[in-house]
Amino acid sequence: MEPHGPVTKRRILADLTPLRTSVDYRRLWAGNTISWIGQAMTALAVSLQVYDITHSSFSVGLVGLFSLVPLVVFGLYGGAIADTVDRRKLGLYSALGSCALSIALAAGAYADFHHVWFLYSVVALQAVCGATNSPARSSMIPRLLPPEQLPAANALTSMTTTSGLMLGPMLGGFIVGLWGYQAAYTVDAVAFSASLYAMWRLPAVRPQGVGAGAKRASVLDGLRFLTTRPNLRMTFFTDLCAMVLAHPRALFPAVAVVWFGGDAKTVGLLVAAPAVGALLGSVFSGWIGRIRRHGLAILLAVAAWGTAVAVFGLTRNLWLGLLFLALAGCADTISMVFRSTMLQAAVPDEMRGRLQGVFVVVVAGGPRLGDFVAGSVGDMASPVVAVTGGGVACVVAVGLLALKWRGFARYDAQVPEA
């Protein structure tokens, strides 16, 4: 029985092969993990500071709006830039910009410069830097790793994102409570040094097939390319089904009180449950690399998300509800890993930046649109209709998409076809 132990462990736990085989990827992953935690700290600190200044929840909500518009616009534009220039330099310069903005927030806090317009402006500029950095960083990964390691790498990326969203707010609240906003912003600025170091040590990563005299890549060319690639379009459509139709986050404050008789702590548990499930899905992702039918896996994962959300809407036991939210988060991670892998493997290198830009727009915009849909249906009908009805609508919509584009379920990772 002794020899079978390591094999079983590798099949269950996350595959760390990309971290072992590629020094460049290891640096990039470590730097991104540290900076993600810092950014999540800053996001919480900005929200708290805006509320301290205005005592208005509406003003806190505007923080998301000021970040969404730059994310959408510069997600597409940043992807086009990434398909023309050295992606290493673009990632390095955009990370430098984010670091400088964290320093500006810290300087403002140290100087007692408490003006909400300043915070909104910095948040918008941070979104510009982030939307430019993400396509450059994501489109570099297929150049650092062989194709068979991309699913494992995307599972590790999901682990980075989820752990950052879990640890960042906790650390941010702790640091702000003890030492103030300036301390949280300073820690974020220092954390960016890990990302800067990783980018600085990378080799040049110019898009393949792009000559020295190439013109600036066109966003419209990327969108036209997408219209001719049904499998890639389906990765975006399926994600929108989950995030727009079955995204109950906006209803958590209401259901915490009405369904579970809870308070703010209950809301925190509801918000954290999908993240916990997503993290567990990443940790126990060793099996993902053995799956070839990525399209079918995405369809099943999104249907599982919708089903879990629908059942959550019928539960009135808090711990059972948290379990189904965690299952939904786990399904979302599985979907994200396969969607990202398809996007990296089935897209030619000279188009990867632009398609990653579209990915940024969908990932950023879908949940926010889902918040609006869930909140509106919850007010017009009831939270039960919004949550359970949204989950059922997600499953039905994914089923209809699968019937419309049957080739998506037959997608084979060994013969990637966009």
Long-range contacts (C-beta under 8 A, 24 or more apart in sequence): 9-286, 10-286, 11-286, 11-287, 11-290, 12-284, 12-286, 12-287, 13-283, 13-284, 13-285, 13-286, 14-152, 14-155, 14-156, 14-159, 14-282, 14-283, 14-284, 14-285, 14-286, 15-149, 15-151, 15-152, 15-155, 15-285, 15-286, 15-288, 15-289, 16-152, 16-156, 17-149, 17-152, 18-145, 18-149, 18-152, 18-153, 18-156, 19-156, 21-145, 21-149, 22-144, 22-145, 24-144, 24-201, 24-202, 24-203, 25-141, 25-144, 25-145, 25-153, 27-197, 27-198, 27-201, 27-202, 28-137, 28-140, 28-141, 28-144, 28-198, 28-199, 28-202, 29-153, 29-156, 29-157, 29-160, 30-194, 30-198, 31-194, 31-195, 31-196, 31-197, 31-198, 31-199, 32-137, 32-157, 32-160, 32-195, 32-198, 33-160, 33-163, 33-164, 34-191, 34-194, 34-195, 35-95, 35-98, 35-191, 35-192, 35-194, 35-195, 36-160, 36-161, 36-163, 36-164, 36-165, 36-168, 37-163, 37-164, 37-167, 37-168, 37-171, 37-191, 38-102, 38-168, 38-187, 38-188, 38-189, 38-190, 38-191, 38-192, 39-98, 39-126, 39-130, 39-164, 39-168, 39-188, 40-164, 40-165, 40-167, 40-168, 40-169, 40-172, 41-168, 41-169, 41-171, 41-172, 41-175, 41-184, 41-187, 41-188, 42-102, 42-105, 42-126, 42-172, 42-184, 42-185, 42-188, 43-168, 43-169, 43-172, 44-168, 44-169, 44-172, 44-173, 44-176, 44-184, 45-105, 45-172, 45-175, 45-176, 45-181, 45-184, 45-185, 46-105, 46-119, 46-122, 46-123, 48-173, 48-176, 48-181, 49-109, 49-114, 49-119, 49-181, 50-116, 50-119, 52-114, 53-114, 53-115, 53-116, 53-119, 54-116, 59-116, 62-120, 63-119, 63-120, 63-123, 64-368, 66-120, 66-123, 66-124, 66-127, 67-123, 67-124, 67-126, 67-127, 68-127, 68-364, 68-365, 68-368, 69-124, 69-127, 70-124, 70-125, 70-127, 70-128, 70-131, 71-127, 71-130, 71-131, 71-360, 71-361, 71-364, 71-365, 72-361, 72-364, 72-365, 73-131, 74-127, 74-128, 74-131, 74-132, 75-131, 75-134, 75-135, 75-357, 75-358, 75-360, 75-361, 75-364, 76-219, 76-222, 76-354, 76-357, 76-358, 76-361, 77-131, 77-132, 77-219, 77-357, 78-131, 78-132, 78-133, 78-134, 78-135, 78-136, 78-353, 78-357, 78-360, 79-135, 79-139, 79-219, 79-222, 79-353, 79-354, 79-355, 79-356, 79-357, 79-358, 79-360, 80-216, 80-217, 80-218, 80-219, 80-222, 80-353, 80-354, 80-357, 81-132, 81-136, 81-216, 81-217, 81-353, 82-135, 82-136, 82-139, 82-207, 82-352, 82-353, 82-354, 82-356, 82-357, 83-139, 83-207, 83-210, 83-217, 83-222, 83-350, 83-351, 83-352, 83-353, 83-354, 84-207, 84-210, 84-214, 84-215, 84-216, 84-217, 85-206, 86-204, 86-205, 86-206, 87-136, 87-137, 87-139, 87-140, 87-205, 87-206, 87-207, 87-353, 88-136, 88-140, 88-199, 88-202, 88-203, 88-204, 88-205, 89-204, 90-132, 90-133, 90-136, 91-133, 91-136, 91-137, 91-140, 91-199, 91-202, 92-196, 92-199, 92-200, 94-129, 94-130, 94-132, 94-133, 94-136, 95-129, 95-133, 95-192, 95-195, 95-196, 95-199, 96-196, 97-125, 97-128, 97-129, 98-126, 98-129, 98-130, 98-133, 98-192, 99-189, 99-192, 99-193, 99-196, 101-125, 101-126, 101-129, 102-185, 102-186, 102-188, 102-189, 102-192, 103-185, 103-189, 105-181, 105-185, 105-188, 106-182, 106-185, 106-186, 106-189, 109-180, 109-181, 109-182, 109-185, 110-182, 131-357, 131-360, 131-364, 134-356, 134-360, 135-352, 135-353, 135-354, 135-356, 135-357, 135-359, 135-360, 136-353, 138-340, 138-344, 138-352, 138-356, 138-359, 139-207, 139-344, 139-349, 139-352, 139-353, 139-356, 140-202, 140-205, 141-344, 142-344, 142-345, 142-349, 142-352, 143-205, 143-349, 147-345, 147-416, 148-289, 149-289, 150-340, 150-341, 150-344, 150-345, 151-288, 151-289, 151-291, 151-337, 151-338, 151-341, 151-413, 152-285, 152-288, 152-289, 154-336, 154-337, 154-338, 154-340, 154-341, 154-344, 155-282, 155-285, 155-288, 155-333, 155-337, 156-282, 157-340, 158-278, 158-281, 158-282, 158-285, 158-333, 158-336, 158-337, 159-279, 159-282, 159-283, 162-275, 162-278, 162-279, 162-282, 162-333, 163-279, 165-275, 166-272, 166-275, 166-276, 166-279, 207-349, 207-350, 207-352, 207-353, 208-348, 208-349, 208-350, 209-348, 209-349, 209-350, 210-350, 217-350, 217-353, 217-354, 219-354, 219-357, 221-354, 222-351, 222-354, 222-355, 222-357, 222-358, 223-354, 223-358, 225-351, 225-354, 225-355, 226-355, 226-358, 229-346, 229-418, 230-405, 230-407, 230-408, 231-295, 231-342, 231-346, 231-405, 231-407, 231-408, 231-411, 231-417, 231-418, 232-342, 232-343, 232-346, 232-347, 232-355, 232-418, 233-405, 234-295, 234-298, 234-401, 234-405, 234-408, 235-298, 235-339, 235-342, 235-343, 236-358, 236-359, 236-362, 237-401, 238-298, 238-299, 238-302, 238-335, 238-339, 238-398, 238-401, 239-302, 239-335, 239-339, 239-362, 239-363, 239-366, 240-362, 240-366, 241-302, 241-306, 241-394, 241-397, 241-398, 241-401, 242-302, 242-305, 242-306, 242-332, 242-335, 242-366, 242-394, 243-362, 243-366, 243-367, 243-369, 243-370, 244-366, 244-369, 244-370, 244-373, 245-306, 245-370, 245-373, 245-390, 245-391, 245-393, 245-394, 245-397, 246-305, 246-306, 246-309, 246-310, 246-370, 246-390, 246-391, 246-393, 246-394, 247-366, 247-367, 247-370, 247-371, 247-373, 247-374, 247-390, 248-309, 248-312, 248-313, 248-374, 248-386, 248-387, 248-390, 249-367, 249-370, 249-371, 249-374, 250-370, 250-371, 250-372, 250-374, 250-375, 250-378, 251-374, 251-375, 251-378, 251-383, 251-386, 251-387, 254-378, 254-383, 255-383, 255-387, 258-383, 259-315, 259-316, 259-321, 259-383, 260-316, 260-318, 260-321, 262-318, 266-318, 269-318, 269-322, 270-321, 270-322, 270-325, 273-321, 273-322, 273-323, 273-325, 273-326, 273-329, 274-325, 274-326, 274-328, 274-329, 274-332, 275-329, 276-326, 276-329, 277-325, 277-326, 277-327, 277-328, 277-329, 277-330, 277-331, 277-332, 277-333, 278-329, 278-330, 278-332, 278-333, 279-329, 279-333, 280-326, 280-330, 281-329, 281-330, 281-331, 281-332, 281-333, 281-334, 282-333, 285-333, 285-334, 285-337, 288-334, 288-337, 288-338, 291-338, 291-413, 292-412, 292-413, 292-414, 293-409, 293-410, 293-411, 293-412, 293-413, 294-338, 294-341, 294-342, 294-411, 294-413, 295-338, 295-342, 295-407, 295-408, 295-409, 295-410, 295-411, 296-409, 296-410, 296-411, 297-334, 297-335, 297-338, 298-335, 298-338, 298-339, 298-342, 298-408, 299-398, 299-401, 299-402, 299-408, 299-409, 301-331, 301-332, 301-334, 301-335, 301-338, 302-331, 302-335, 302-394, 302-398, 303-394, 303-395, 303-398, 303-399, 304-328, 304-331, 305-331, 305-332, 305-335, 305-394, 306-390, 306-391, 306-392, 306-393, 306-394, 306-395, 306-398, 307-391, 307-395, 308-391, 309-387, 309-388, 309-390, 309-391, 309-394, 310-387, 310-388, 310-389, 310-390, 310-391, 310-392, 310-394, 310-395, 311-388, 311-391, 312-387, 312-391, 313-383, 313-384, 313-386, 313-387, 313-388, 313-389, 313-390, 313-391, 314-384, 314-388, 341-413, 342-411, 342-413, 342-416, 345-413, 345-416, 346-416, 346-417, 346-418, 347-418
